[in-house]
Amino acid sequence: MLTLWRAILIAALVALIGLGLWEDNNHPLPMITFVAAGDVLLDRGIARKIKANGLDWPFEKVASELGAADIAFCNLECPLSDDGIKISKPICFRANPEYLQCVADAGFDVVSSGNNHALDCGRNGLVETLKHLDGAGIRCAGAGADLSAASAPVIMDVGGVKVALLARNMLFPEVIWYRTDVPTVAQLDESKIEQQIRDAKASADVVVVSVHWGVEYQKRSEDWQIALGRKMIDAGASLVLGHHSHCTQPVERYHGGVIAYSLGNFLFDSPQPVCKESMILKCRLSKEGVSDLEIVPVRVKGCRPVLQTGT
């Protein structure tokens, strides 16, 4: 009888290991590397630099960090359009779709277009942007054919870890009328975001939320951002990635999660000194969330990111 029970126990343990419900030192949890960068612009001064120096130039000095990641993310701060007509607003972008190749070549797997510049060339420009991203093999969160598509998480299953990325905008698109039944960006609705995170968590091991929020050129995060960021972690997000301020803001560990209130500029031509400090947020993710965190210091020099070795 003892031998029979021992056989049953061994069989049960084998089944648990096979289902991933039992882990030991010889069978560690799957682990992947996720890196996040800030704002990427392919228009204006950047376009002139690419035209003069080629498509290898933009990310040449950070390629080692981006290329080594299992998943690399950034905020794409411009539409990619040949035909879209720029709308009338003080700052309006339209990038040559051919320049997207440098983003793909650098190793970026997914971007957020959930920002206040995604509709700079109108809805047709947004549709064109999505088409070019898809053609380059780059996933896009925060924008879509309608609000439902824009709000849906991008699911990436890499190395045994399933990651869901949500992207949300908290700045109203300028000039263009906001509608939910046509190509649009996903606005953050505080009454819905917690449930949206829980829904994403039901389909993935790790939830990452990208948020376009805050005050431009301000180094500190607002109290309401801190409260909202923590609320999203409490709802089940492991990472909250902020952008829009064009400068870096604090990175906080909270209840097992990480909130980067602003990743700053990455590939951008802002002249203000405060906009030159940047970072790559490097995380190791397992099915349990963020395992390790490293902030890789970066400096924007001549509009492009350069690793700050030795600092």
TAFENCOR-V799912 format. One record per backbone hydrogen bond with DSSP energy under -0.5 kcal/mol. CO is the residue of the C=O (numbers start at 1). NH is the residue of the N-H. If there is no record, write none. Layout:
BEGIN
co=CO nh=NH
co=CO nh=NH
END
This chain:
BEGIN
co=1 nh=5
co=2 nh=6
co=3 nh=7
co=4 nh=8
co=5 nh=9
co=6 nh=10
co=7 nh=11
co=8 nh=12
co=9 nh=13
co=10 nh=14
co=11 nh=15
co=12 nh=16
co=13 nh=17
co=14 nh=18
co=15 nh=19
co=16 nh=21
co=16 nh=22
co=17 nh=20
co=24 nh=27
co=27 nh=24
co=32 nh=34
co=32 nh=285
co=33 nh=70
co=33 nh=71
co=34 nh=283
co=35 nh=73
co=36 nh=281
co=38 nh=75
co=39 nh=266
co=39 nh=267
co=40 nh=77
co=42 nh=96
co=43 nh=46
co=43 nh=47
co=44 nh=48
co=45 nh=49
co=46 nh=50
co=47 nh=51
co=48 nh=52
co=49 nh=53
co=50 nh=54
co=54 nh=57
co=56 nh=60
co=57 nh=60
co=59 nh=62
co=59 nh=63
co=61 nh=307
co=62 nh=65
co=62 nh=66
co=63 nh=67
co=64 nh=68
co=66 nh=69
co=71 nh=35
co=72 nh=109
co=72 nh=110
co=73 nh=37
co=74 nh=76
co=74 nh=112
co=75 nh=40
co=75 nh=77
co=79 nh=81
co=79 nh=95
co=84 nh=86
co=87 nh=89
co=95 nh=81
co=96 nh=99
co=97 nh=100
co=98 nh=101
co=99 nh=102
co=99 nh=103
co=100 nh=103
co=100 nh=104
co=101 nh=105
co=102 nh=106
co=103 nh=107
co=103 nh=108
co=104 nh=107
co=109 nh=139
co=110 nh=74
co=111 nh=141
co=112 nh=76
co=113 nh=115
co=115 nh=118
co=116 nh=174
co=117 nh=120
co=119 nh=122
co=120 nh=87
co=121 nh=125
co=122 nh=126
co=123 nh=127
co=124 nh=128
co=125 nh=129
co=126 nh=130
co=127 nh=131
co=128 nh=132
co=129 nh=133
co=130 nh=134
co=131 nh=135
co=132 nh=136
co=133 nh=138
co=134 nh=137
co=137 nh=139
co=139 nh=111
co=141 nh=113
co=141 nh=114
co=142 nh=186
co=144 nh=184
co=146 nh=150
co=147 nh=151
co=148 nh=152
co=150 nh=142
co=153 nh=155
co=154 nh=156
co=154 nh=165
co=156 nh=158
co=156 nh=163
co=158 nh=161
co=161 nh=158
co=161 nh=163
co=162 nh=205
co=162 nh=206
co=163 nh=156
co=164 nh=166
co=164 nh=208
co=165 nh=154
co=166 nh=210
co=168 nh=212
co=169 nh=188
co=174 nh=176
co=180 nh=147
co=184 nh=144
co=185 nh=187
co=186 nh=169
co=187 nh=189
co=188 nh=190
co=189 nh=192
co=189 nh=193
co=192 nh=196
co=193 nh=197
co=194 nh=198
co=195 nh=199
co=196 nh=200
co=197 nh=201
co=198 nh=202
co=200 nh=203
co=201 nh=204
co=206 nh=164
co=207 nh=238
co=207 nh=239
co=208 nh=166
co=208 nh=210
co=209 nh=241
co=210 nh=168
co=211 nh=213
co=211 nh=243
co=212 nh=170
co=215 nh=218
co=217 nh=219
co=222 nh=226
co=223 nh=227
co=224 nh=228
co=225 nh=229
co=226 nh=230
co=227 nh=231
co=228 nh=232
co=229 nh=233
co=230 nh=234
co=231 nh=235
co=232 nh=237
co=233 nh=236
co=238 nh=258
co=239 nh=209
co=240 nh=242
co=240 nh=260
co=241 nh=211
co=242 nh=263
co=243 nh=213
co=245 nh=217
co=246 nh=265
co=247 nh=264
co=250 nh=261
co=252 nh=254
co=252 nh=259
co=254 nh=257
co=256 nh=290
co=257 nh=254
co=258 nh=240
co=258 nh=260
co=259 nh=252
co=259 nh=261
co=260 nh=242
co=262 nh=249
co=263 nh=279
co=264 nh=39
co=266 nh=268
co=267 nh=41
co=272 nh=275
co=273 nh=276
co=276 nh=300
co=278 nh=298
co=280 nh=282
co=280 nh=296
co=281 nh=36
co=281 nh=283
co=282 nh=294
co=283 nh=34
co=283 nh=285
co=284 nh=291
co=284 nh=292
co=285 nh=32
co=286 nh=289
co=289 nh=286
co=289 nh=291
co=292 nh=284
co=294 nh=282
co=294 nh=296
co=295 nh=297
co=296 nh=280
co=297 nh=308
co=298 nh=278
co=299 nh=301
co=299 nh=306
co=301 nh=304
co=303 nh=268
co=304 nh=301
co=306 nh=299
co=307 nh=309
co=308 nh=311
END
